[in-house]
């Protein structure tokens, strides 16, 4: 698969599956940070040392054991233009910092995009596995399998007392960050989200926005992840996150049930007003588009809106982001041009979905 194939579809193949609790949990991610013994961390590497890491990892990931999980594509970041890098960030296949700062950076991508291995990011390797819905244990097992395969070829920096050694001290130990991306619109509308966020942080988990640390919770999307990597096993971290996320799922379901029972005209109006704006707007920015898409998705999940799948809305949440939007357009666009193109794309995709649901033909 060529690099441009990854840009053709906004929703990765793994996202198209309806995983467990997918009405609330958009995705599950497990990321492992690893470094190679004898090489300085990427921030301290010379260009020669960074290139040496690049070449060692490229050789290691060609192992037959890994290819059995593939097929894979090796993508050097220098071969991508800025818009293509931004599109990969928007698909959560690489991190924002990696797109802008990596020297001799590369990403090893599976064809269905559920596996990515970033090379020369903050650490020499960032092994990432993604799954649709709420699948923490399954996603961890996949990441562990890839980790073991690479470990058989490369010697990781590891200390018997501290565990895996990483560029950032907060990752020392297991080197693992596990997270779930959750859509929590009912808790937001019922004004319970601040209480929930406080409760989650009190038990040692982090709550971030759609693109991780330092990003906003746009579209009522919240990323819940572990903060502790030292002193706990991977299994303990996964179990703790599972228990807390399960409680959040229950609270969101209860909030939606209360909203249904209340049958508040203002809530229903908000949902259909958002659908109307998305269906007819001539210009719309990315922040408003995500919020309106969140409202409509809630309407679909609660049964107020029929004939529109959550898959279409998931697709639009990625497709309408600035990088992917410009890749699709084939050129760089000014902010106003992006807002116009975004509105046009949403109108066309919703019209297509309506025609598909009613069986109408052009």
Residue pairs with C-beta under 8 A, 6 or more apart in sequence:
1 71
1 73
1 111
2 73
3 73
3 75
3 79
3 80
3 84
4 84
6 73
6 75
6 88
6 91
6 93
6 109
6 113
7 84
7 87
7 324
7 327
10 91
10 315
10 316
10 318
10 319
10 324
11 311
11 314
11 315
11 318
12 91
12 93
12 112
12 113
12 114
12 130
13 111
13 112
13 113
13 114
14 112
14 113
14 114
14 130
14 131
14 132
15 27
15 132
15 314
16 132
16 311
17 132
17 133
18 132
18 133
19 25
19 28
19 131
19 132
19 133
19 134
19 135
20 133
20 134
20 135
21 133
21 134
21 249
22 132
22 133
22 134
22 310
23 183
23 301
23 310
24 134
24 182
24 183
24 184
24 249
24 252
24 253
25 133
25 134
25 180
25 181
25 182
25 183
25 245
25 249
26 132
26 133
26 181
26 182
26 183
26 221
26 314
27 92
27 130
27 131
27 132
27 133
27 180
27 181
28 130
28 131
28 132
28 133
28 134
28 135
28 136
28 139
28 178
28 179
28 180
28 181
29 92
29 128
29 129
29 130
29 131
29 139
29 177
29 178
29 179
29 180
29 181
30 128
30 129
30 136
30 139
30 140
30 142
30 143
30 176
30 177
30 178
30 179
31 126
31 127
31 128
31 129
31 143
31 176
31 177
31 178
31 179
32 125
32 126
32 127
32 128
32 143
32 147
32 174
32 175
32 176
33 122
33 123
33 125
33 126
33 164
33 166
33 167
33 168
33 171
33 175
33 176
33 177
34 123
34 124
34 125
34 126
34 127
34 147
34 150
34 151
34 156
34 157
34 164
34 175
35 41
35 123
35 124
35 125
35 156
35 157
35 164
35 165
35 166
35 167
36 53
36 56
36 57
36 124
36 125
36 154
36 155
36 156
36 157
37 155
37 156
37 157
37 158
38 155
39 45
39 49
39 52
39 53
39 124
40 49
41 122
41 123
41 124
41 166
41 167
42 50
42 53
42 102
42 103
42 120
42 121
42 122
42 123
42 124
42 167
43 122
43 167
45 53
45 103
45 120
47 103
47 104
50 103
50 104
50 120
51 104
53 104
53 119
53 120
53 124
54 104
54 105
54 106
54 119
54 120
56 154
57 106
57 108
57 117
57 119
57 124
57 125
57 150
57 154
58 74
58 106
58 119
59 153
60 150
60 153
60 154
61 72
61 74
61 108
61 117
61 150
63 149
63 150
63 152
63 153
65 149
65 152
66 72
66 146
66 149
66 150
69 110
69 115
69 142
69 145
69 146
70 110
70 111
71 110
71 111
72 108
72 109
72 110
72 111
72 115
73 108
73 109
73 111
74 106
74 108
75 106
75 107
75 108
75 109
76 105
76 106
77 85
77 94
77 98
77 99
77 102
77 105
77 106
77 107
78 104
78 105
80 88
82 99
83 323
83 326
83 327
83 332
84 323
84 327
85 94
85 99
85 100
85 323
86 99
86 322
86 323
86 324
86 326
86 327
87 321
87 323
87 324
87 327
88 94
88 99
88 107
89 95
89 96
89 99
89 211
89 323
90 318
90 321
90 322
90 323
90 324
91 113
91 318
91 324
92 130
92 211
93 107
93 109
93 113
93 116
93 128
94 107
94 116
94 118
94 121
95 118
95 121
95 126
95 212
96 211
96 212
97 121
97 122
98 105
98 107
98 118
98 121
98 122
98 126
102 118
102 120
102 121
103 120
104 119
104 120
105 118
105 119
105 120
105 121
106 118
106 119
106 120
107 116
107 117
107 118
107 119
108 115
108 116
108 117
108 119
109 115
109 116
110 116
113 130
114 129
114 130
114 131
114 142
115 128
115 129
115 130
115 142
115 146
116 128
116 130
117 125
117 126
117 127
117 128
117 146
117 150
118 125
118 126
118 128
119 125
122 166
122 167
122 168
123 166
123 167
123 171
123 175
125 150
127 143
127 146
127 147
127 150
128 143
129 139
129 140
129 142
129 143
129 146
130 139
131 138
131 139
131 142
134 180
134 245
134 249
136 178
136 180
136 238
136 241
136 242
136 245
137 238
137 242
139 178
140 176
140 178
140 234
140 238
144 234
156 164
157 164
157 165
158 164
158 165
159 165
162 172
162 173
162 230
163 172
163 173
163 174
163 175
163 229
163 230
164 171
164 172
164 173
164 174
164 175
165 172
166 172
166 175
170 227
170 229
171 177
171 229
172 229
172 230
173 228
173 229
173 230
173 231
173 232
174 229
174 230
174 232
174 233
174 234
174 237
175 229
176 226
176 229
176 234
176 237
177 225
177 226
177 229
178 225
178 226
178 237
178 238
178 241
179 223
179 224
179 225
179 226
179 241
180 223
180 224
180 225
180 241
180 245
181 210
181 221
181 222
181 223
182 221
182 222
182 223
182 224
182 245
182 248
182 249
182 252
183 219
183 220
183 221
183 294
183 297
183 298
184 193
184 196
184 220
184 221
184 222
184 248
184 252
185 220
185 294
185 295
185 297
185 298
186 252
186 255
186 256
186 258
186 259
186 298
187 193
187 196
187 251
187 252
187 255
188 220
189 255
189 259
189 267
190 255
190 258
190 259
192 251
192 255
193 222
196 248
196 251
197 207
197 222
200 207
200 224
200 244
200 248
201 207
203 240
203 244
204 226
204 227
204 228
204 240
205 224
205 225
205 226
205 227
205 240
205 241
205 244
206 213
206 224
206 225
206 226
206 227
207 217
207 222
207 223
207 224
208 214
208 215
208 217
208 222
208 223
208 225
209 215
209 216
209 217
209 218
209 221
209 222
209 223
210 216
210 217
210 218
210 219
210 221
210 223
210 290
212 223
218 286
218 287
218 290
218 291
219 290
219 291
219 293
219 294
219 317
220 291
220 294
221 290
221 294
224 241
224 244
224 245
224 248
225 241
226 237
226 240
226 241
228 237
229 237
232 240
256 298
256 301
256 302
259 267
259 302
260 302
260 303
268 304
270 295
271 295
271 296
271 298
271 299
271 304
271 305
272 299
272 304
272 305
273 295
274 291
274 292
274 293
274 295
274 296
274 299
275 292
275 295
275 296
275 299
275 305
277 284
277 292
278 284
278 289
278 292
278 293
278 296
278 346
278 347
278 350
279 346
279 347
279 350
279 351
280 347
281 343
281 346
281 347
282 340
282 343
283 336
283 339
283 340
283 343
284 292
284 339
284 342
284 343
284 346
285 335
285 339
285 342
286 320
286 321
286 322
286 338
286 342
289 316
289 320
289 342
289 346
290 317
290 320
293 313
293 316
293 317
293 320
296 305
296 308
296 313
297 310
297 313
297 314
299 305
300 308
300 309
300 310
300 313
301 310
307 353
307 354
307 357
307 358
308 350
308 353
308 354
308 357
309 353
312 349
312 350
312 353
315 349
316 345
316 346
316 349
318 324
319 325
319 328
319 345
319 349
320 342
320 345
320 346
322 338
325 333
325 338
325 341
325 342
325 345
326 332
326 333
326 338
328 345
329 341
333 341
354 360
355 361
355 362
